[in-house]
Each structure stands twice: as C-alpha cells, then as structure tokens.
Amino acid sequence: MTPVSNTAAPTNTVAALLAAAHDRTAAGIAAAVSHRIRSGALAPGSRLPTVREVARELRVSPATVNQAWRALAAAGAIVARGRAGTFVENVPHPPITPAGGRYQRLHTHSDNVFRIDLSRGTPDPALLPDLALALRTLSDNGRIDDLSATYLGVAVLPELEVAVRADWPARAERLTILDGALDAVDRLLTAHVCLGDAVAVENPCFPPFLDMLARLAARPIPVEVDESGMLPDRLAAALANNAPVAILLQPRAQNPTGASLTAQRVRELANVLADAAVVAGSTPMIIEDDHSAGITNTPLRSLATRLPGRTVHIRSYSKSHGADLRLAAVGGPATYLDPLIERRMLGPGWSSQLLQRVLLHMLTDDTAHATIANARAVYRTRTDALRKALSHRNIQLPRADGINIWFPVADENAALISLAAAGIKAAPGGPFAVNDHPATDHLRLTVAALPDSEIATVATHLVTAAQAMPTYRRIRRL
C-alpha cells in the first residue's frame, strides 16, 4: 500500500489539474481529476490542492470545485481526512450508497396503530392561527389582487422586511425570506461548507442538521450542552482541535433538550470565539436557528448581539404560524447571504409573495397575536404538567422551553417497546446523538398536543419505560 503523504500539494499538481481542466464546470473539473487518477498521473495517497486553491487558480467559485470534489468522493476516488487534507484513495472502492437519514428514523409509517403520538416534534394544529381567515381577510381588502404574475418582483416584501426588522436581535446587513428554517440552514451550509470541513454542532443535535452535513461530506464536531446551551469549554476545545468553518446552534427551545441560551452564556461563548480568533485566526460562521420563535417563553439571547459580523440568525414561523407557510426570515452579514441570494435567483428566485403577504397580515393582526399567545401558554402548561406528574413518580426533569422533553431511559429500544405496548409512540434519542454510541439513552417526547386527561396515564407509562431493560445483554461502546 502506498503511504499517505501529509505534505502540502506541490505547485505542479495544481498546474497539472489546471492544464487538464479545459471545461471549468463542476463536471469538467471532476472529469479532469478522475482522468488523472485513472491514468496514474495522480498516485494513490497523493494530496490534492484545497477547494479554495483550485477555485482561485481556475477563477471559479469554491462551490463549483466543492461540487466536483464531493462527486469524486462519492465515486470512491478521493477521501477527506479532516485538517490533514483531501487525498487520492489508496484502494479504489465502489461508490458508497448513503444510509437512510437520521430524520427518517424518527418518522416510521405506523402512526395509525398508536393511541398517543409523542414523536412528531410539531405543534398542535388546533392552536395555530387560522390561515384561511387570513387569506379571506386579505382578499376582501384587495391585498391579493396587486400580486402580479411577474418574475421581476422584489424577493422580500418591503412591508414584511420592516415588520421583521423591528424586533430582530441585532442590525442585519442583509435580510431575506426563505422556505423555512431547514431550507435556510441547507442553503447556508451548501454555500459555505466544503468537503471535509468541520462544523461544530450541539450534542444532542437536531437530526436533519446531521443529515445535511453527511450529504455534504462535512464533519460534525459535537459540543455538549447543558440547560443554558453549548458549554463554553467544549466549544473552545472544538475550535482549538478542529478549526470548524461554521457553528450551528439553536438559541432557545433547543431540539431535543429544550435548552435556551442565557445572557451570561452568550457572553461566555462570544468570549471563547473572540479568543479563538485572536490566538488561532478561527472565525467560523455562526448559524442560529430560532425555530420556535413565537411559542417560547424564554427571551431570545443571540450571538448576533456580540458578533454581528459573523452571525446569521434564522427565525422560523412554522411552529407559531403554520408549517404550510414554509417561511423563515434570515438576517446577517452580506458576505454570507449574498452568495445564497444570488444562487437562489437561478432557481426558485424568491418565496411566494402571497405567503409573505399572509405572514405580514398575521404579524400585525390582533387575533393572530392572541392565538399565538394562547398556544405559548398552553404548551408551557402541558409540559409543566407532565414534568410535575413525573416528579410525583420520582423522576426529576429540568424545566426547559418549547414543546419537547428530553427523557432519560435505561435502554432506548426497551423503552420504545414498553411505550408501544401501552399504545404510545415516542421518538428515539439515537438519531439526535452526534456520536454513534452515546453514553446515555434518551427519548424525545413532544407534548404539544397531549390532552390534559392523558397526562397522568402517560406519566405512569413513562416511569415504566424509563426502567425497562432489554431481554438481551447489550455491550455499550464508549
């Protein structure tokens, strides 16, 4: 086996790649590199230039080169080894078919057999504002007729931008509207994260984030959390040891734990990031997903207030105003958002202005405000009631925000089976763990639509599930 070289790629390697890459599209670059590997001009173990080096020399965008690198990795021709670089594979292997996503593991197709479903992670539909009423009101007032069928309109309704900016956590150089929080996170990662890049994430983490990083062949770096969010010392270690290009976090009602940043924790994290920038030149992009804005009781604490030049803040309206709106506001530095906005103009262009008009109406409508305030209160009452019922049964859980509870169990599979026998469905905790073998087992419980009359019964079954053990001996790998 040819030994792997950890030395920097010589300049003639870059020159050779340039000479072969006459077609400077992603397909042309991938074909040129693949040809050199097959011909033996790039030997197994050879280190490739970085994405940014090739992009600079070819005078194309890093995204174009990154797309080529990902295709080569998927074909088994090259492999990313973190900070060491990207190398030609020593032994070519067949393309790897990605395993089923973590998010799919949370949502099996057996919902109809359960009496109570605590697995969904979604709000109670009965507590959402009336979209049909908003549409009728806009139609009666003639606010829909002025939406012409043009491809040259503005991407964000000016009135909506004014309304959103009124309570944005910090001054945003750019503000746009995208098709939900996950769309925003996906576009930001695709635009700014390259193959092999490290991205710091909360542990436990929202599974779709991990799925996105896997599709990008990026490396999720786990940062443990407590009831106040990311732990500063763990973030410092991640910055020092992995040099992540981005940090992805949820500032409040963290899914699945319900943790929310405090003002003190924001100061601590900002200090860690400032120190890392001075010592190691580490200036990762910060992505904040405020997915439960409107239905949380905790005040928003944002790193944008301390690091506005590095923070992209996302505010979703799905859980508060309705998932079918598919809208989220995204604000932050132009250097992060302009590439995303420009690329989007080649595809969908903008989010529906009709839906933007509906959202604007609900943001300024007293009835919608009252509906959302009621939902916020009901969610707090339901989660508190279940915690209290569990406390009476000697299970103490910290008070968190949002619609989810992170529930510790002795064994995940045994707990799920125990609950299923009682007709209750919960979400497994495994897909939320950044590491393959978490030290402890949990379930995520969504109590948004849990009827008051069922709380005592559910608590009793949860106590049994928490203590359930498998009928086989499981060896935990640490």
PyMOL commands that set and color helices and strands:
alter all, ss='L'
color gray80, all
select helices_A, chain A and resi 11-20+26-39+51-58+62-74+82-84+102-106+111-113+125-127+131-140+158-165+181-192+207-215+232-242+263-280+303-305+318-321+323-325+334-344+353-363+366-391+412-421+430-432+452-467
alter helices_A, ss='H'
color red, helices_A
select strands_A, chain A and resi 78-80+86-88+116-118+174-178+198-203+219-226+229-230+246-249+285-290+311-316+328-332+404-409+424-428+441-446
alter strands_A, ss='S'
color yellow, strands_A
deselect
rebuild
show_as cartoon
